[in-house]
């Protein structure tokens, strides 16, 4: 694929994700919070760690993790505190994704990115369920990391409470249980 003005604009929009702060942490007054790009990058690494034994297509999970929050470079990180309905959030993000992918000159690539995002949003395939679980797991891993860095134990307990029964896949549920056990032991 040739690099033209449009593709460069797409690249710049992806770069803007580095500037979108994860709002859940900002609202809690955490200093120097991670960006959406940081979060997506570590999710891709977690998907890589699933290994090849999983029934899921690991490469698809990695790609899905990379694009799952791409719309946020335009619509921002919408959280429950914004009072935006699930349907409205989805529709804002969908039109943002159309706008963003339109800048990719190659139709095949444009469709692939859009398909990955739609698959994630619908949450039906095994890969989408895994990546949705990884999304929550990455958040509690980050919550625990912030707790350890700040030295304030239990500071972000609500992130653990709100995700406790939300994991749908065995592999990530196990990671979640182990993380909670390690956290409890160190409390
Ligand atoms: Zn995410």
Boltz pocket constraint, residues with backbone or C-beta under 6 A from the ligand:
constraints:
  - pocket:
      binder: B
      contacts: [[A, 39], [A, 68], [A, 69], [A, 135]]
      max_distance: 6.0
